[in-house]
Amino acid sequence: MSVDVEVYLSGIIKFFRENPKDLLSLVPKDKEEDFYKMIRNYSFTNHENGDDYVLTRNQILEICFQLNEKKRMEGSTKIIKVNELDVLKKKLDIALETEEYEEAAKLRDQIKEIS
C-alpha cells in the first residue's frame, strides 16, 4: 500500500465531501460510496502496474459512466468504445515490442470485437 495513493485518495474524498454538489453532478446520490471505491481500485491498479496513481480524465469518465449506466446516451457509449480502443491499441504495441505474442493475439481479438 502506497502512502502517496492514500494521500491522493484522502484529498479526493475530502474535496467531494466539502463540495457535494460537484460529486452529485457526476454520480447519483446513492452511488457516492461506489464512486470512492472505484476511484480507490483504479488508483491502486494504476500504482501496481507502475503507472501514475492519479486517475486520468478518461478513467474518471469511465467510472462516472459505469455509475450512471441507466442514464447513458448513445454518444457516451461511443466515447467509451473509442477510448477503450485507443488503450487496447497501445497495449498491443507494447506487447509486440516486448515480443509477448500470445498477449498480442488476445488484444488483437479484443480490438476486432470493438471495431
C-alpha positions as CSV (number, residue, x, y, z in Angstrom):
1,M,0.0,0.0,0.0
2,S,1.4,3.4,-1.0
3,V,1.2,6.4,1.2
4,D,1.1,8.6,-1.9
5,V,-2.0,6.8,-3.1
6,E,-3.7,7.1,0.3
7,V,-2.9,10.8,0.4
8,Y,-4.3,11.3,-3.1
9,L,-7.5,9.4,-2.2
10,S,-8.0,11.3,1.0
11,G,-7.7,14.5,-0.9
12,I,-10.4,13.5,-3.5
13,I,-12.8,12.3,-0.8
14,K,-12.2,15.5,1.3
15,F,-12.8,17.7,-1.8
16,F,-16.1,15.9,-2.7
17,R,-17.4,15.9,0.9
18,E,-16.7,19.6,1.1
19,N,-18.3,20.1,-2.3
20,P,-21.2,17.6,-2.5
21,K,-22.8,19.4,-5.5
22,D,-19.7,18.7,-7.6
23,L,-20.0,15.0,-6.8
24,L,-23.7,14.9,-7.4
25,S,-23.1,16.4,-10.8
26,L,-21.1,13.3,-11.7
27,V,-22.9,10.4,-10.0
28,P,-26.3,9.7,-8.4
29,K,-26.6,10.3,-4.7
30,D,-26.9,6.6,-3.9
31,K,-23.7,5.9,-5.7
32,E,-21.3,8.1,-3.8
33,E,-19.6,5.4,-1.9
34,D,-19.3,3.3,-5.0
35,F,-17.6,6.2,-6.7
36,Y,-15.0,6.4,-3.9
37,K,-14.4,2.6,-4.0
38,M,-14.0,2.7,-7.8
39,I,-11.5,5.5,-7.6
40,R,-9.6,3.6,-5.0
41,N,-9.5,0.5,-7.1
42,Y,-8.4,2.4,-10.2
43,S,-5.7,4.3,-8.3
44,F,-4.2,1.1,-6.7
45,T,-4.4,-0.8,-10.0
46,N,-2.5,2.1,-11.7
47,H,0.1,2.1,-9.0
48,E,0.5,-1.7,-9.1
49,N,1.0,-1.6,-12.8
50,G,3.8,1.0,-12.5
51,D,1.6,3.8,-13.8
52,D,0.7,7.1,-12.2
53,Y,-1.7,6.6,-9.3
54,V,-3.5,9.8,-10.2
55,L,-6.5,8.9,-12.4
56,T,-6.7,10.1,-15.9
57,R,-9.7,12.1,-17.2
58,N,-10.8,9.0,-19.1
59,Q,-10.7,6.8,-16.1
60,I,-12.8,9.2,-14.1
61,L,-15.3,9.5,-17.0
62,E,-15.4,5.7,-17.2
63,I,-16.3,5.5,-13.5
64,C,-19.0,8.1,-14.0
65,F,-20.4,6.3,-17.0
66,Q,-20.5,3.0,-15.1
67,L,-22.3,4.5,-12.2
68,N,-24.7,6.3,-14.4
69,E,-25.3,3.3,-16.6
70,K,-29.0,3.6,-16.8
71,K,-28.6,7.2,-18.0
72,R,-26.1,6.5,-20.7
73,M,-26.8,8.1,-24.0
74,E,-25.7,6.6,-27.3
75,G,-22.9,9.2,-27.8
76,S,-21.3,8.5,-24.4
77,T,-21.1,4.8,-25.2
78,K,-19.3,5.6,-28.4
79,I,-16.8,7.7,-26.4
80,I,-16.0,4.8,-24.1
81,K,-15.5,2.5,-27.1
82,V,-13.1,4.9,-28.8
83,N,-11.1,5.4,-25.6
84,E,-11.1,1.6,-24.9
85,L,-9.9,1.0,-28.5
86,D,-7.1,3.5,-28.1
87,V,-6.0,1.8,-24.8
88,L,-6.1,-1.6,-26.4
89,K,-4.0,-0.4,-29.4
90,K,-1.4,1.0,-27.1
91,K,-1.3,-2.3,-25.1
92,L,-1.0,-4.2,-28.4
93,D,2.0,-2.1,-29.5
94,I,3.7,-2.7,-26.1
95,A,3.0,-6.5,-26.3
96,L,4.5,-6.6,-29.8
97,E,7.6,-4.6,-28.8
98,T,8.2,-6.9,-25.8
99,E,7.5,-10.0,-28.0
100,E,4.6,-11.1,-25.9
101,Y,2.8,-12.6,-28.9
102,E,0.1,-14.6,-27.0
103,E,-1.0,-11.4,-25.3
104,A,-0.8,-9.5,-28.6
105,A,-3.1,-12.0,-30.2
106,K,-5.7,-11.6,-27.4
107,L,-5.5,-7.8,-27.7
108,R,-5.9,-8.1,-31.5
109,D,-9.1,-10.1,-31.0
110,Q,-10.5,-7.6,-28.5
111,I,-9.8,-4.8,-30.9
112,K,-11.6,-6.7,-33.7
113,E,-14.6,-7.1,-31.4
114,I,-14.9,-3.4,-30.6
115,S,-14.2,-2.2,-34.2
